[in-house]
Amino acid sequence: MVHVNHGTNSEAHMPFGGVKDSGLGAYSIGHSNLEFFTNVKAAYFQG
């Protein structure tokens, strides 16, 4: 998942973890697992 100038809220219809595009699975249960599999990065562009 990539969010630009947006919060990190996930929605149920977005595939994240689980099998195929279900969005339901062991890796998508709970806030602590989301933090474990998330790498926070910042990119700054000057235009």
C-alpha positions in Angstrom: 0.0 0.0 0.0 1.2 3.5 -0.8 -0.4 6.6 0.6 0.7 10.1 -0.5 -0.5 12.9 1.7 -3.1 10.6 3.2 -3.6 8.6 6.3 -2.9 4.9 6.5 -6.4 3.7 6.9 -7.1 0.4 5.2 -10.5 -0.5 3.7 -12.1 -3.9 3.6 -12.3 -4.1 -0.2 -8.5 -3.5 -0.6 -6.4 -6.8 -0.7 -3.9 -6.9 2.1 -2.7 -10.3 3.4 -4.7 -13.5 3.2 -5.2 -15.6 0.2 -5.8 -14.1 -3.3 -7.8 -10.8 -3.0 -9.9 -11.8 0.0 -8.4 -9.2 2.3 -8.9 -11.7 5.2 -6.0 -13.6 6.6 -3.6 -14.1 9.4 -1.4 -11.2 8.3 -4.2 -8.6 8.2 -5.6 -9.1 11.7 -4.8 -6.4 14.3 -3.0 -3.1 14.4 0.3 -4.6 15.6 0.6 -6.9 12.6 -0.1 -4.0 10.3 2.8 -2.0 12.0 5.1 -5.1 11.7 4.6 -5.4 7.9 4.7 -1.6 7.2 7.8 0.3 6.3 7.3 4.1 6.8 9.2 6.2 4.3 9.1 9.8 3.3 10.0 11.3 0.0 10.4 15.0 -0.6 10.2 16.6 -4.0 11.1 20.2 -4.9 9.5 21.6 -8.0 
